[in-house]
Structure formats: C-alpha cells, structure tokens
C-alpha cells in the first residue's frame, strides 16, 4: 500500500513539474522561461525554445546567451537538424563562422535530404562568398522543394549576375525551373538573360505549354526586340506541337484568316471577354480566308472597345499596307467600329485609323498605309470603338471581320532598315 502511494505521489509530482515547466516555457518573460527549462534540464526542446526567445528578443537580443542555450539543446539531442541550424544561426550572429559551418555540417549529416537544411546552409555559404559550395547547396534545396525556386533564382542572380551560373549550378534541368527563371527575367525586363534560359528550355524533351511563354514574349515586346519576339514565337509554337508556318502572302498578321482560335497571348490575337459582347466565328466570304470573326453587341453599355488586338513585329522606317474585310449589321450610335494601328511602345511612332463603320454595310475592304518611325519595332493592331458622347449611347449590332493582313508596300519591299 505504501509503495503504491509513493508511486502515485511521484507520478503526481512529475506531472506537476512537467506542467509547470511547460507553463513557464510558454511565458513571454525570459526569466520565467529559464526557470521552466531548469525544471527539465534534459529537455532539448526547452533549451532551444529559450535560445530562440533570447536571440530574437527585439528589445534586448542576446545571441551569446542564445548560443549557450542551443549548445545545451544539441548536447541533449544531437539528432535534431533543427537544433543544429539554430546553433549555426547564433554562431554566425556572434561571428564564430567555423562553428556555424560545423553546425550546418552536423545538420546536413543528421538530415541529408532536408531542403530546409540545404537552403539555409547554401545561403550561409553565399554570405561568406563561398559561391560554388553555396550554389551546390541551393541546387540541392530546389531539387527537393521546387517551391524555393523563385527565391533561389533571385538570390543566385543577386550573388552572381551571371545567367550561366544560374543555369549550370543552381537550376534543375526541367521545364518548370526554366519557366520560373524566364518569369523572373521578364519581370525585371532582362530579355538577353531570358533568351539564354529560353535556349536551354528548347533543349528539353518535354513540350512546354504555349501560354507559359507569354510573359517572356510580353517582355520582348516591351523591350522592342522584334526579331527575337518573332523567332521565340515560332519556336514556342513548334515546341508546343502547334502550327508555326509564316502567315500567307508576306503578311505580318498572325492568324489573320482566323483559321485557329485565339491563343490570347504572344503574337496571336488577344481578347478579354466583355459584358454584353458575344464572340464567335462564321464562314468567311469567298476568297477571304478560312473564317470570319463575329462580335455581337447586346446594347447594354457604352463600350470602350480595344480588342481583339495583336502585337505585330515590324521594321523601323517602313511603310506597310493594312487590309481587312468588314461587314456590319445595325451598329448603333455615331461611334462605330474601326481598326487602329499604333506604335506599341512610343506614342508618336506611327498611327493609322480606318473608316468608322456604323449602321449596316455589306462586306467592304478596309485599308490604309502606315509608316513606322525610326524607333518603331512593334505595331499594336486593335479593333477599336471609343465611347459615344450621345445620350442614346448604348452599342448594339453585329460586326464581322475577315482576311486581316499587313504587308510592306511595294516601294519598301526588300529595302534595308533605316
């Protein structure tokens, strides 16, 4: 009986001690946390928690004291990569770089497959300008955890400013990694580096989805790299297993016969759905392409229309002839439908406005010439309608478009760029 009572009392004492230690460890006061850890001196997690509180105290950080706490933690549990990384962090903060490196090596041996360990170790090595070793660890991290790719790309670029280092030493050779790099360079308007990534991507066996190339192509357009955009567009179509033949009749308009649905990016047509506007395709009039585009306006709003649209690579100092065939049925208001061609990147670079179509018209040729300036490399083609100023300004009716082309005029055909 006495033995049972003693055992029960011991269990109760241990339970109270454990509860009290845990209660103190969850305090927001460091001195109380230290008393909690002292109640369980063999508890590695308790010492690590105290160390974290001590190191990251915003009002009174104490990395030296935290270092001692973390050392207690790894002594009590040397098989925790997490505790070794905390020790490495405090060691670096106190300037003890050999101990920091040794702690990271312990963490790596304990958990060699950990992306977190490789990531933190790699960043430590980069901070010490030990670049090859650091990049190797970063590569190991992203190969295990692709979610780290955006950070890995930006930090590698910040450390090296060399796209070949990124490609050869950090990125795994797969479509997703290369497109993440393309997105990074597109967002930072660094087309030359993006082109290097693009060439590596084309060497992969897996076919990339066409839409993934759109952000990079938008960057090439924004940077006025017409020849690069034209080449990358053809390569992107081919890589995706899609038709990539040049437009017929020396035209620069892609899919000008509407034979294929809109790619909605790149150098094809773009369209964003608008309330009250229905879009579809019908048969084209004889000898005017594969299909005609049909837009039906429901009469519910005073539309500001600037699509379908397409970016068209051109050469500076050239004159081009634009042609399309249009038909309208009961287009209301004085502001109807027309085509507009403008320099995509320079406000004063070039402009062509075709005739304003209202009411009803049978199939009619719409055309005109546009001359590019010395700085024009892309024209933006839009089916355009500006909002009406009339009281009865709601747009209704139907427009059909077919056989859209843009070709150099005979005087400029074969002429060297200016």
Secondary structure, DSSP 8 states (H G I E B T S, - for coil): -HHHHHHHHHHHHHHHHHHHHHHHHTSS-HHHHHHHHHHTTT-HHHHHHHHHHHHT-SSS--HHHHHHHHHHHHHH-TT-HHHHHHHHHHHHHTT-HHHHHHHHHHHHHH-TT-HHHHHHHHHHHHHTT-HHHHHHHHHHHHHH-GGGHHHHHHHHHHHH--HHHIIIIIS-SSHHHHHHHHHHHHHTT-HHHHHHHHHHHHTSSS---GGGGHHHHHHHHHTT-HHHHHHHHHHHHHHTT------GGG---TTTT--S----STTS-B----TTEEEEEEE--TTS-SEEEEEEEESSS---B--SEEEEE--TT-EEEEEEEEEEEEE-SS--BEEEEEESS-TTS-EEE---B-EEEEEEEEEEEEE--TT--EEEEEEEB----SSS---EEEEEEEEEEEEE-TTTTT----
